[in-house]
Amino acid sequence: MALQTILTVGFYIGAFMCTLMQKDSLLNGISQTLGLIVIQTGGRNEDSKILAGLRNRLYGLAPEEIDYEAVAKLVKEKFEIYKL
């Protein structure tokens, strides 16, 4: 799923919803990846801005509105780019 789709229409009730624990897991993964990006690049970049925006959007959504698989895939892809 494309990032733009995830940020705009990827969250809707009735589709691939997640649990509260999965939402917490996504937020944790985003925070870890943001920290890794700062360590690897010495600051913010486009990926960190995307993830920070996604994190902020997730905070405002109910777990049932989140497509866990799509968001987890995106976070994992970004993590893999910057992992040590």
N, C-alpha and C positions, 0 to 999 in steps of 0.2 A: 504494500500500500504506500503510495507516495506521501511524502511529508506534508504537503499542502492538504491532502485529503485527511490525514490524521488530525491536523490542526483545525480544520474547519468542519468537515462532515463525518469524520471518523468516530465521533462520539454521539451516539444516539440510543435512546431507550429501546430495548428489545433486541439489540444486536450484540453479540459477543460481549456480554457484560462481565464485570469482574466482581470479586468480593472485596470487602474492606481490607483484608490482609493483602490481597493482590495489589490494591491501590497503594497501600503502604510500601509494598515491595517495589513498585514502580518509582515512587518518590525517592526511596532509598537508593535505587539504582541510578536515577538521574543525578542525585547529589554526589554519589561516588564518582560518576563519570565527569561531572563538572570539576570536582577536585583534581581528578587525573589530568584533565585538559589543562588546568592552570599549572600543574606541576610540569607537564611536558612542554607547554608553550610559553610559560612565564606570564601569561595573562589571558585575556578573553579573546575569542575568535568567533567566527560565524557559527561553528558547531555549539559553542557554549551559549551563544545567544539563542539559538534554536531550542536547546535543552532547557534553558532558564524560562523561556516563554512557555514551553510545554509543561514544565513543573508548575508554573503559576496557573495555567489553565486547569491542570489536574486538581489543584487545591479547591477550585470552585465547582467541581463536578461531583455528583454522587457516584459511587462505585458502579452502579447499574448503567451509567452513561458512558463508561469507558470500555473501549475495545482493548482488552488486556494483551492479547496476542500481537496486535499491530504495534502498540506502544512498546512492549517488551522487545520486539524485533528491532525497532529503531534504536532503542537505548543500547541493546547489545551490539549493534553495528557500530555505533559511535564509540562504545567502550573498546571494541576490538581495534579500532584505528589508533587509539592512544595508549593502550596497555603497555606496561613495561616489558 
